[in-house]
Amino acid sequence: MPGVAALIVAAGRGHRVGGALPKQYQDLAGRPVLHHTLRALGGHPSVDLVRVAIHPDDAALYRRSISGLPETINAKLKPPVSGGALRQESVRHGLESLASFTPDFVLIHDGARPLVSGAVIDRTLAALAASDGAIAALRVTDTLKREGERGRVQATLDRQGLWRAQTPQGFRFAAILAAHRAAAEGPELTDDAQVAERAGLGVVLVEGEENNLKITTPDDFRRAERVLGAFDEGTAMIAFEPRTGTGFDVHRFGPGDHLMLCGVRVPHDSGVLAHSDGDVGLHALVDAILGALAAGDIGSHFPPSDPTWRNADSALFVRHAATLARRRGATISHVDVTLICERPKVGPHRAAMVGRLADLLSITADRVSVKATTTEQLGFTGRREGVAAQAVATLLVPTAHKT
Protein backbone atom coordinates (compact mmCIF):
# COMPACT_ATOMS: atom_id res chain seq x y z
CA MET A 1 0.00 0.00 0.00
CA PRO A 2 1.35 3.45 -0.89
CA GLY A 3 2.62 5.74 1.81
CA VAL A 4 2.38 8.97 -0.17
CA ALA A 5 -0.05 9.81 -2.95
CA ALA A 6 0.14 12.96 -5.05
CA LEU A 7 -3.10 14.53 -6.29
CA ILE A 8 -2.55 17.07 -9.05
CA VAL A 9 -5.45 19.41 -9.72
CA ALA A 10 -5.69 20.30 -13.41
CA ALA A 11 -9.40 20.65 -14.14
CA GLY A 12 -9.53 24.44 -14.38
CA ARG A 13 -10.02 26.45 -17.55
CA GLY A 14 -7.29 29.04 -16.76
CA HIS A 15 -7.84 31.25 -19.81
CA ARG A 16 -6.59 34.43 -18.14
CA VAL A 17 -3.10 33.56 -19.36
CA GLY A 18 -4.35 33.82 -22.96
CA GLY A 19 -4.15 31.29 -25.76
CA ALA A 20 -6.56 28.71 -27.07
CA LEU A 21 -5.78 26.06 -24.44
CA PRO A 22 -6.09 26.03 -20.65
CA LYS A 23 -2.77 27.08 -19.18
CA GLN A 24 -1.88 23.64 -17.83
CA TYR A 25 -1.82 22.32 -21.41
CA GLN A 26 0.09 25.16 -23.04
CA ASP A 27 3.72 24.50 -23.90
CA LEU A 28 6.52 25.47 -21.57
CA ALA A 29 10.02 24.79 -22.95
CA GLY A 30 8.54 22.46 -25.54
CA ARG A 31 6.26 20.44 -23.27
CA PRO A 32 2.85 21.05 -21.72
CA VAL A 33 2.98 22.72 -18.31
CA LEU A 34 1.27 19.68 -16.78
CA HIS A 35 4.03 17.42 -18.13
CA HIS A 36 6.61 19.34 -16.08
CA THR A 37 4.37 19.19 -13.01
CA LEU A 38 4.00 15.42 -13.34
CA ARG A 39 7.76 15.04 -13.62
CA ALA A 40 8.32 17.08 -10.48
CA LEU A 41 5.80 15.21 -8.30
CA GLY A 42 5.95 11.80 -9.94
CA GLY A 43 9.73 11.87 -10.07
CA HIS A 44 10.10 12.41 -6.33
CA PRO A 45 11.30 9.19 -4.66
CA SER A 46 8.88 9.51 -1.72
CA VAL A 47 5.78 9.71 -3.93
CA ASP A 48 4.29 6.27 -4.54
CA LEU A 49 1.34 7.03 -6.80
CA VAL A 50 -0.01 9.98 -8.76
CA ARG A 51 -3.56 10.91 -9.75
CA VAL A 52 -4.61 13.92 -11.84
CA ALA A 53 -8.03 15.57 -11.72
CA ILE A 54 -8.87 16.86 -15.19
CA HIS A 55 -11.81 18.47 -16.97
CA PRO A 56 -13.96 15.82 -18.69
CA ASP A 57 -13.34 17.51 -22.07
CA ASP A 58 -9.54 17.41 -21.75
CA ALA A 59 -8.78 13.71 -22.22
CA ALA A 60 -6.84 14.25 -25.46
CA LEU A 61 -4.86 17.15 -23.99
CA TYR A 62 -4.06 15.03 -20.95
CA ARG A 63 -2.76 12.19 -23.14
CA ARG A 64 -0.43 14.61 -24.88
CA SER A 65 0.79 15.86 -21.49
CA ILE A 66 1.80 12.42 -20.28
CA SER A 67 3.49 11.45 -23.55
CA GLY A 68 7.20 10.92 -23.05
CA LEU A 69 7.15 10.57 -19.26
CA PRO A 70 9.82 8.23 -17.91
CA GLU A 71 8.69 4.68 -17.23
CA THR A 72 9.35 5.17 -13.51
CA ILE A 73 6.71 7.92 -13.43
CA ASN A 74 4.28 6.06 -15.70
CA ALA A 75 4.37 3.19 -13.24
CA LYS A 76 3.07 5.52 -10.51
CA LEU A 77 0.48 7.27 -12.66
CA LYS A 78 -3.13 6.18 -12.25
CA PRO A 79 -5.90 7.01 -14.76
CA PRO A 80 -7.19 10.57 -14.38
CA VAL A 81 -10.38 11.41 -12.53
CA SER A 82 -12.93 13.98 -13.68
CA GLY A 83 -12.83 17.19 -11.72
CA GLY A 84 -15.72 19.46 -10.82
CA ALA A 85 -16.83 23.00 -11.52
CA LEU A 86 -14.83 24.31 -8.55
CA ARG A 87 -11.30 23.45 -7.43
CA GLN A 88 -12.64 22.26 -4.07
CA GLU A 89 -14.93 19.81 -5.85
CA SER A 90 -12.08 18.57 -8.06
CA VAL A 91 -9.94 17.87 -5.01
CA ARG A 92 -12.76 15.98 -3.32
CA HIS A 93 -13.29 13.83 -6.42
CA GLY A 94 -9.56 13.13 -6.53
CA LEU A 95 -9.40 12.20 -2.87
CA GLU A 96 -12.38 9.88 -3.20
CA SER A 97 -10.67 8.15 -6.12
CA LEU A 98 -7.59 7.55 -3.96
CA ALA A 99 -9.49 6.09 -1.01
CA SER A 100 -9.21 2.50 -2.26
CA PHE A 101 -5.41 2.81 -2.20
CA THR A 102 -5.48 3.89 1.48
CA PRO A 103 -2.34 6.08 1.37
CA ASP A 104 -1.00 7.44 4.63
CA PHE A 105 -0.40 10.92 3.25
CA VAL A 106 -1.46 12.96 0.25
CA LEU A 107 0.23 15.90 -1.44
CA ILE A 108 -2.29 18.16 -3.21
CA HIS A 109 -0.65 20.28 -5.89
CA ASP A 110 -1.74 22.72 -8.58
CA GLY A 111 -1.21 21.47 -12.12
CA ALA A 112 -0.04 24.96 -13.10
CA ARG A 113 2.90 24.95 -10.63
CA PRO A 114 5.47 23.09 -12.73
CA LEU A 115 8.63 24.26 -10.96
CA VAL A 116 8.22 22.80 -7.48
CA SER A 117 11.54 21.43 -6.28
CA GLY A 118 12.33 18.25 -4.45
CA ALA A 119 13.43 20.33 -1.46
CA VAL A 120 9.96 21.86 -1.03
CA ILE A 121 8.35 18.42 -1.31
CA ASP A 122 10.82 17.08 1.27
CA ARG A 123 10.02 19.86 3.73
CA THR A 124 6.29 19.39 3.33
CA LEU A 125 6.44 15.64 3.91
CA ALA A 126 8.82 15.97 6.86
CA ALA A 127 6.42 18.32 8.62
CA LEU A 128 3.62 15.75 8.42
CA ALA A 129 5.44 13.57 10.92
CA ALA A 130 4.19 15.84 13.69
CA SER A 131 1.09 17.57 12.26
CA ASP A 132 -2.16 16.90 10.44
CA GLY A 133 -1.18 19.12 7.54
CA ALA A 134 1.68 21.17 6.14
CA ILE A 135 1.72 23.71 3.33
CA ALA A 136 4.49 25.37 1.38
CA ALA A 137 4.28 29.14 1.74
CA LEU A 138 6.31 32.36 1.52
CA ARG A 139 6.52 35.09 4.12
CA VAL A 140 5.00 38.38 3.01
CA THR A 141 7.87 40.85 2.77
CA ASP A 142 6.21 43.71 0.89
CA THR A 143 4.21 46.41 2.60
CA LEU A 144 0.49 45.72 2.20
CA LYS A 145 -2.09 48.35 1.32
CA ARG A 146 -5.87 48.18 1.33
CA GLU A 147 -7.51 49.91 -1.62
CA GLY A 148 -10.33 52.37 -1.10
CA GLU A 149 -12.47 54.33 -3.51
CA ARG A 150 -11.01 55.42 -6.85
CA GLY A 151 -7.86 53.42 -6.25
CA ARG A 152 -6.79 55.44 -3.24
CA VAL A 153 -4.95 53.84 -0.35
CA GLN A 154 -7.39 53.27 2.47
CA ALA A 155 -5.05 51.71 5.00
CA THR A 156 -1.63 50.11 5.53
CA LEU A 157 -1.90 46.58 6.87
CA ASP A 158 0.33 44.84 9.37
CA ARG A 159 2.24 42.15 7.45
CA GLN A 160 3.59 40.51 10.61
CA GLY A 161 2.87 36.78 10.54
CA LEU A 162 1.42 36.82 7.01
CA TRP A 163 2.37 34.19 4.44
CA ARG A 164 1.50 33.55 0.80
CA ALA A 165 0.23 29.99 0.39
CA GLN A 166 1.62 27.74 -2.32
CA THR A 167 1.31 24.06 -3.07
CA PRO A 168 2.01 21.26 -2.41
CA GLN A 169 -0.25 21.12 0.60
CA GLY A 170 0.26 17.85 2.42
CA PHE A 171 -2.10 16.08 4.81
CA ARG A 172 -2.78 12.84 6.57
CA PHE A 173 -5.01 11.23 3.98
CA ALA A 174 -7.93 10.03 6.10
CA ALA A 175 -8.17 13.38 7.89
CA ILE A 176 -8.24 15.57 4.77
CA LEU A 177 -10.72 13.25 3.02
CA ALA A 178 -13.08 13.53 5.97
CA ALA A 179 -12.58 17.30 6.04
CA HIS A 180 -13.43 17.65 2.34
CA ARG A 181 -16.51 15.48 2.73
CA ALA A 182 -17.69 17.66 5.62
CA ALA A 183 -17.05 20.86 3.64
CA ALA A 184 -18.89 19.70 0.51
CA GLU A 185 -22.15 21.45 1.39
CA GLY A 186 -20.62 24.60 2.86
CA PRO A 187 -19.24 27.81 1.32
CA GLU A 188 -16.45 27.66 -1.26
CA LEU A 189 -13.03 27.54 0.38
CA THR A 190 -9.95 28.83 -1.42
CA ASP A 191 -7.44 26.08 -0.65
CA ASP A 192 -7.13 22.75 1.08
CA ALA A 193 -5.48 24.23 4.15
CA GLN A 194 -8.66 26.26 4.71
CA VAL A 195 -10.70 23.05 4.42
CA ALA A 196 -8.44 21.47 7.01
CA GLU A 197 -8.61 24.50 9.32
CA ARG A 198 -12.42 24.48 9.15
CA ALA A 199 -12.34 20.84 10.30
CA GLY A 200 -10.10 21.67 13.24
CA LEU A 201 -6.96 20.10 11.84
CA GLY A 202 -3.56 21.52 12.71
CA VAL A 203 -1.68 22.85 9.68
CA VAL A 204 1.89 24.10 9.80
CA LEU A 205 3.80 26.32 7.39
CA VAL A 206 7.02 25.26 5.66
CA GLU A 207 9.24 27.43 3.51
CA GLY A 208 8.26 27.49 -0.13
CA GLU A 209 10.24 29.03 -2.97
CA GLU A 210 9.79 32.03 -5.20
CA ASN A 211 10.43 29.80 -8.19
CA ASN A 212 7.46 27.63 -7.22
CA LEU A 213 5.22 30.02 -9.10
CA LYS A 214 1.68 29.37 -10.27
CA ILE A 215 1.43 30.19 -13.96
CA THR A 216 -1.33 32.75 -14.36
CA THR A 217 -0.14 35.38 -16.86
CA PRO A 218 2.01 35.40 -20.03
CA ASP A 219 4.84 36.88 -17.95
CA ASP A 220 4.73 33.80 -15.75
CA PHE A 221 5.50 31.62 -18.78
CA ARG A 222 8.54 33.73 -19.60
CA ARG A 223 9.74 33.63 -16.01
CA ALA A 224 9.18 29.87 -15.76
CA GLU A 225 11.28 29.29 -18.85
CA ARG A 226 14.10 31.31 -17.27
CA VAL A 227 14.11 29.39 -14.03
CA LEU A 228 13.43 25.92 -15.39
CA GLY A 229 16.56 24.01 -14.51
CA ALA A 230 17.57 25.99 -11.40
CA PHE A 231 18.96 24.30 -8.33
CA ASP A 232 17.65 24.84 -4.83
CA GLU A 233 19.67 23.75 -1.83
CA GLY A 234 21.49 21.22 -3.97
CA THR A 235 18.30 19.64 -5.34
CA ALA A 236 18.07 19.81 -9.11
CA MET A 237 14.93 20.63 -10.94
CA ILE A 238 14.59 18.94 -14.29
CA ALA A 239 15.76 20.95 -17.26
CA PHE A 240 15.69 19.95 -20.88
CA GLU A 241 18.07 20.63 -23.68
CA PRO A 242 17.24 20.20 -27.36
CA ARG A 243 19.26 17.58 -29.21
CA THR A 244 19.14 16.85 -32.91
CA GLY A 245 19.95 13.60 -34.67
CA THR A 246 20.14 12.79 -38.37
CA GLY A 247 19.68 9.58 -40.28
CA PHE A 248 20.12 8.33 -43.84
CA ASP A 249 19.21 5.06 -45.50
CA VAL A 250 19.14 3.63 -49.02
CA HIS A 251 17.90 0.40 -50.63
CA ARG A 252 18.25 -0.98 -54.12
CA PHE A 253 15.09 -1.93 -56.00
CA GLY A 254 14.42 -5.64 -56.48
CA PRO A 255 11.58 -8.07 -57.10
CA GLY A 256 8.22 -7.16 -55.67
CA ASP A 257 5.06 -5.13 -56.15
CA HIS A 258 5.26 -2.52 -53.39
CA LEU A 259 7.52 -0.47 -51.12
CA MET A 260 7.13 0.21 -47.42
CA LEU A 261 7.66 3.95 -46.93
CA CYS A 262 7.23 5.55 -43.50
CA GLY A 263 5.15 2.60 -42.40
CA VAL A 264 2.75 2.73 -45.36
CA ARG A 265 2.45 0.13 -48.12
CA VAL A 266 2.89 1.94 -51.44
CA PRO A 267 2.19 0.03 -54.68
CA HIS A 268 5.12 0.00 -57.08
CA ASP A 269 6.49 -2.07 -59.96
CA SER A 270 9.30 -3.37 -57.77
CA GLY A 271 10.23 -4.02 -54.17
CA VAL A 272 13.57 -3.51 -52.44
CA LEU A 273 16.49 -5.73 -51.53
CA ALA A 274 16.71 -5.58 -47.73
CA HIS A 275 17.09 -7.76 -44.65
CA SER A 276 13.92 -6.37 -43.05
CA ASP A 277 10.99 -4.82 -44.90
CA GLY A 278 13.37 -2.19 -46.31
CA ASP A 279 11.46 0.89 -45.16
CA VAL A 280 14.08 3.58 -45.79
CA GLY A 281 11.96 6.28 -44.16
CA LEU A 282 11.64 4.40 -40.87
CA HIS A 283 15.27 3.26 -40.92
CA ALA A 284 16.51 6.82 -41.38
CA LEU A 285 14.16 8.00 -38.63
CA VAL A 286 15.42 5.37 -36.18
CA ASP A 287 19.00 6.48 -36.78
CA ALA A 288 17.98 10.10 -36.25
CA ILE A 289 16.36 9.33 -32.88
CA LEU A 290 19.29 7.18 -31.78
CA GLY A 291 21.65 9.92 -32.87
CA ALA A 292 19.90 12.49 -30.72
CA LEU A 293 20.23 10.10 -27.78
CA ALA A 294 23.88 9.31 -28.64
CA ALA A 295 22.78 5.67 -28.57
CA GLY A 296 24.51 4.18 -31.60
CA ASP A 297 22.80 3.31 -34.86
CA ILE A 298 20.12 0.95 -36.08
CA GLY A 299 22.67 -1.74 -36.97
CA SER A 300 24.00 -1.88 -33.42
CA HIS A 301 20.50 -2.52 -32.05
CA PHE A 302 19.22 -4.75 -34.86
CA PRO A 303 22.23 -6.38 -36.59
CA PRO A 304 21.50 -7.39 -40.21
CA SER A 305 23.36 -10.63 -39.50
CA ASP A 306 20.68 -11.64 -36.96
CA PRO A 307 18.00 -13.79 -38.65
CA THR A 308 15.49 -12.54 -36.07
CA TRP A 309 15.02 -9.38 -38.10
CA ARG A 310 14.64 -11.00 -41.53
CA ASN A 311 11.55 -9.45 -43.17
CA ALA A 312 10.76 -7.68 -39.89
CA ASP A 313 8.26 -4.84 -39.77
CA SER A 314 10.39 -1.71 -39.33
CA ALA A 315 7.74 -0.32 -36.99
CA LEU A 316 9.40 -2.52 -34.36
CA PHE A 317 12.62 -0.55 -34.77
CA VAL A 318 10.83 2.79 -34.42
CA ARG A 319 9.00 1.69 -31.28
CA HIS A 320 12.30 0.51 -29.82
CA ALA A 321 13.92 3.90 -30.44
CA ALA A 322 10.90 5.72 -29.00
CA THR A 323 11.01 3.49 -25.92
CA LEU A 324 14.69 4.27 -25.41
CA ALA A 325 13.83 7.96 -25.55
CA ARG A 326 11.05 7.58 -22.97
CA ARG A 327 13.32 5.65 -20.63
CA ARG A 328 15.78 8.52 -20.81
CA GLY A 329 12.93 10.89 -19.95
CA ALA A 330 13.24 12.50 -23.38
CA THR A 331 10.42 13.85 -25.52
CA ILE A 332 10.41 13.54 -29.29
CA SER A 333 9.57 17.13 -30.16
CA HIS A 334 9.62 16.95 -33.97
CA VAL A 335 10.64 14.65 -36.80
CA ASP A 336 11.22 15.46 -40.46
CA VAL A 337 11.63 12.72 -43.10
CA THR A 338 12.55 13.34 -46.72
CA LEU A 339 12.03 10.51 -49.20
CA ILE A 340 14.27 10.62 -52.28
CA CYS A 341 13.08 8.81 -55.40
CA GLU A 342 11.78 9.35 -58.93
CA ARG A 343 9.00 6.82 -58.39
CA PRO A 344 6.67 6.02 -56.74
CA LYS A 345 4.87 9.28 -56.11
CA VAL A 346 4.72 10.05 -52.41
CA GLY A 347 2.12 12.84 -52.44
CA PRO A 348 -0.99 10.62 -52.46
CA HIS A 349 0.30 8.76 -49.41
CA ARG A 350 1.78 11.65 -47.41
CA ALA A 351 -1.15 12.07 -44.97
CA ALA A 352 -1.16 8.35 -44.19
CA MET A 353 2.61 8.44 -43.58
CA VAL A 354 2.32 11.39 -41.21
CA GLY A 355 -0.44 9.63 -39.29
CA ARG A 356 1.55 6.41 -39.08
CA LEU A 357 4.67 8.13 -37.76
CA ALA A 358 2.65 10.09 -35.21
CA ASP A 359 1.09 6.83 -34.01
CA LEU A 360 4.40 4.97 -33.79
CA LEU A 361 6.04 7.80 -31.85
CA SER A 362 2.98 8.66 -29.70
CA ILE A 363 3.17 12.32 -30.72
CA THR A 364 0.70 14.60 -32.46
CA ALA A 365 0.67 14.86 -36.25
CA ASP A 366 1.66 18.52 -36.14
CA ARG A 367 5.09 17.36 -34.91
CA VAL A 368 5.66 15.15 -37.97
CA SER A 369 6.85 16.22 -41.42
CA VAL A 370 7.11 13.94 -44.45
CA LYS A 371 8.46 15.34 -47.71
CA ALA A 372 9.63 13.92 -51.01
CA THR A 373 12.09 15.02 -53.64
CA THR A 374 13.90 13.72 -56.70
CA THR A 375 17.50 14.07 -57.80
CA GLU A 376 16.52 15.43 -61.23
CA GLN A 377 17.31 12.04 -62.83
CA LEU A 378 20.88 12.16 -61.49
CA GLY A 379 22.55 9.34 -59.60
CA PHE A 380 21.12 5.95 -58.65
CA THR A 381 17.75 7.37 -57.61
CA GLY A 382 17.58 9.35 -60.85
CA ARG A 383 18.21 6.12 -62.77
CA ARG A 384 15.42 4.51 -60.72
CA GLU A 385 17.76 1.94 -59.25
CA GLY A 386 16.68 2.50 -55.68
CA VAL A 387 15.15 4.71 -53.04
CA ALA A 388 16.72 6.76 -50.24
CA ALA A 389 15.60 8.76 -47.23
CA GLN A 390 17.06 11.21 -44.79
CA ALA A 391 15.58 12.17 -41.45
CA VAL A 392 16.05 14.71 -38.70
CA ALA A 393 14.73 14.19 -35.16
CA THR A 394 14.62 16.86 -32.48
CA LEU A 395 14.39 15.63 -28.92
CA LEU A 396 14.14 17.40 -25.57
CA VAL A 397 16.47 15.44 -23.32
CA PRO A 398 16.56 15.93 -19.53
CA THR A 399 19.74 17.34 -18.14
CA ALA A 400 20.81 18.86 -14.85
CA HIS A 401 23.29 21.63 -14.37
CA LYS A 402 24.10 24.18 -11.70
CA THR A 403 23.64 27.80 -12.58
N, C-alpha and C positions, 0 to 999 in steps of 0.2 A: 504494500500500500504506500502511496506517495506521501512524503513528509511535507513537501511544499508544492502547491499549485500556483500557477500564474494565470490570472484572468485579465485579458487585454480587451479594453472597451473600444470598439471601432464601429459603432452603429450610427454615429452622428452624420449629419449632412455636411457641416463645416464649409459652407460656400463663401464665408467672409474673406477667405484667403484669395478668392478669385479662381478662375479656371472652370473647366467643364466637369471635373471630377471632385468628389469630396477630398478634403486635404490629405486624409490618410492613404489615399490611392494615387496621389500625384507623385511624380518622380523627384527623388532627392539623390543627387550623385548617381543617376542612372538606374535607380531602383525605387519602387514605391516606398513611401514613408513607412508604411506598416511592415514592410520587409525588414527594414533596419530595426524596428521595434521588436519584432519577433527574434531577430538575431541577438539583441541585447538581453532579453529576458530568457528566451529559450536556450541561449548559449551559456547561461550562468550555471556552474556545476551544482549549485544547491537546489535548482528548480527541477522538479521531477516530471511535471506535466504542464502543458499549456493549452488554454482554451481561449478562443476569440469570439466576442459577441459582435455580430455584424448585422447590417440592415438586410432584410430579406431580399432586396433587389440587387445586392452587391456580390452575389456568388461568383460571377465571372471575374470581377475585380479582385476578389479575395484569392481566387486560384492563381491569378497573375502575381499577386503579392507573395505567395509562398513558393513560387517557382524558383528553383535554384538554391533553396535552403540546404545547409549541410544535413547529411543523413542523421547525425546525432540530434539535431533539432527536430527533424521530421519524426523521429521515433517518439518524441515527447508530445507532439502536436496532435490534439484530438479534433474531430470535426467541429466546425464552428456552430454556434448557437445563435438563433435569431434574437436580436435585441428588441427594445421597445421604443416608444415614442420619446421617452425621457431617459437620460443617462442612468438615473436611479433604477428605472425599470430594467434597463439592459444589464446592469450589474446583478440585480436579483435573478434574472433569467440565467445568467452565467453561473451564479452560485448554486442555483438549483440543479443545473446540469452537472456540477462537480460533486454533488452530494453522494452519489453512488461510489465515488472514488475514496471518500472519507479522508481527505488530506488533513494533516495537523494544522497547517497554516496556509494562508492564501495571500498572494501579492496582487493587488488590483492596480492596474496601470493604464494610462491613457494611450491609445493607439497612435496619437499624434505627438508623443514624446519619444522620439527615436534615439536620443543621445544619452539615455541614462547609463551610467557607468556601473561596473561591477562593484566599485567601492560603495556607492549609494545603496545598492541592493544588499551588500554585506551588512552595512550599518542598520538597515531596516530590519533584516532578519535577526540580527544579534539582539536588538532591543526587544523582540518578542519573547525572549527567554524570561523576562520579568514583567511583562505587561500584556494587556489584552490586545493592544494595537500600537502601531508605530507608523509615523508618516514622515516622509522626506519633506523638508521645508527650509526656507531661507529667512534669516532675520531681516526685518525691515530696517534699512539704513537711511532711506531718504526721509526728509521732512514731509509729513502728511497734511494736506489741506482739505477742508470740506468746502464744496462749491455752494454758493448761494445764488441769488437771482442774477441773471444777465452775465453769468460767468465770474462774478466777483467772489473773492475769498470770504467765506463766512466765518471760518474758525481754523485754527491750527490744532491738530490732534496730537496727543501724546503717543509716540511710537514705541514707548517702553514695553517690552514683552510681546510685541507684535511680530508675527511670522507670515510669510507667503507660502501657502501649501502647494506642494508638488505631488507627484506620484513617483514611485510606487507607494501605496498605502497598504501596510501589512497587518493582518489580524489572525487571531486564532479562528480557524474556519467555522467551527460550530457556533461560536459566539456571534460572528458577523452575519452568518446566515440567519440566525434567529433575529438579530437586530433588523435586518432588511425585511424579513417577513412581517415584523411588528410595525415597521414604518410604511408598509405598502399602501395603507389607506389614509395616511396623514399628509401633511403639506410636503411639497417638493423640497428636498434637501440638496445642498450644492455639492457635497462630496461624501465619501464613505466614512470619513472621520466624524462628520456631523451625525450620520446615522448611528455610529457607535456611541457618540456622546449622548445622544437622545436616549439610548438604551442603558445608559449608566456604565458603559465600559470605560476603562482607563486607557487613554491614548497618549503616547509620548512623542516628542519631536526629536528627529535626528537631522543632522546637517545634510541638506541637499547640495546641489551645485547649480551655478548660474548656467552652465552648459546644458543642463537638463531642462531645456526650454520646451514649451508646448507650442507647436507650430500653429499660428493663428493668422498671420499676415504675410504678404510677399516678402517683407524684410526678414521674417523669421526663416524662410527658406534660404535666403542668402547667408544669413548668419550660421545656420545649421551646416551648410556646405563648407563654411570656413572652419568650423570646429570639429567636423567629423574626422576622427582620427586622433584627437587629442588624448593625452594621458592625464589621469588624475591619481595622485598618490601612488604612482607606480602601476596602476591598473589600466591596461590599454583598452580603449574603445576600438571597435572594428573600423578600419578604413579600407578603401578599395582603390586599386590603381588599374587603369586600363592597360591591357596587353593585347597585342595584335599578332596573329599567326597567319602564315600563308601556306597554301598547298597547291600542288600541280600534279596532274596525272594524265596519262595518254594510253590508248589501246588501239591496236591495229584491227581493222575490219576483218571478219572471217565469216564462216557459214552461219546462217541464221536468218530470222525474219523480223527481228526487233532489236532495239537497244534499250537498256535501262539507263535513264538519265534523271538524276536527282530523285530517285525512288519511283519514277513513273515509267511504265512500259510504253515505248514509242515505236510504232510500226516502221520498219525499214527493210530495204532489200538485202540487208546483211546483218550479221551479229558482230560480236567482237571476240578476239582471242584473249582470254583472261582466265585466271585461276578461280576467281569468284564469279559474280554475275557481271563484272566489268563495268560497273557504274562509275564513270570517271568523275562525275559531279560529286557523288558522295565520297569517293576516295580522296579527292582534293580537299573536300570539306573536313574530313577526319584529320588529315595532316595539318590543316589550318588550326583546328581546335587544339590538337596535341602540341602544335608549335607555340600557341599562346600560353599553354601550361608548362612549356619546356619539358614535355613528357615523351620525347622520342618521335618516331614516325609510325605510320600504319604497319609497315613491315615488321617493326620490332614487337608489335602487339599481336599481329596476325601473320605469321611468317608464311610466304607463298609455298614453302616446302612442306607445310603441315597439311595433310589431306583433309583435316577437319573442315577447312575453309573452302574446299573445292565446290564450286557452284553456289557458294553461300550468298544469301541475301545481304547486300551491303548495308542495309538498315541496321543489322547487328553491330556493324563497326561504328556507325554513327551513335547508336544508343550507348555503346561502350565509352566513346569519347565524352558524350554528354554526362554519363555517370561519373567519370573521372573528374569532370569539372565540378559537379555537385559535391562530390566528396571533399574537394578542395575548398568548398564554400564559394566557388566562383559562379558568376552569372554570365550566360552567353547573351551579350547585349545586341549583337548584330552580326549577320553573315551575308556575304556577297559572293555568288558563284557565277562565273562566266564560262559558258560552254562554247567551244571553238570547233566548228565544222561547217562544211558546205551543205551537207545534208545529214540527217533530216532537218526539217524546219522545226524550230523550237517554239515559236510564237504560239501556235495553237495549244500547246501543252504547258505554257508558262504558269498559269494560275494553279493548275494541279500540282506542279513542282513546288511552288511556293507553299501551298497548303501542306504538302507532304513533309517538307523540311521543317515547317513550323511544328507539325505534329511530332516528328522524331525528336526535336530539340526541346519540346514543351515550352515554346515561346510563341508570341503573337506574330501573325503574318506580316505586320508592319515592321518587323525586325529582320525580315528575310528579303533578299534581292536575288533574282535569277535573271541573267542576261545571256545573250548569244551574239556571236560575231563570226565572221569568216576571215580567212587570211588572203582574200582577193585572189584565190586560185594559186597561191604560192605555197610551197612546202608540201609536206605529206598530207596535211588536211586539205590544202587546195587541190591536190591530186585525188582526193577522196579515198585515201588509203587508211584513214583512221579518224579518231575523234579525240579531242583533248579538253581539259578543263582546268581552270585556276580558281582558287577560292581565297577569300580573306575572312577571318573570324576575329571579332573584337570581343574580348571578355573583360569583366570587372572581377579582379582577383583580390581576395582579402590580403591585407598586409598590415603590419604594425610597425610604427616608428615613433620615436620620441621627437617632440618639437623642440 
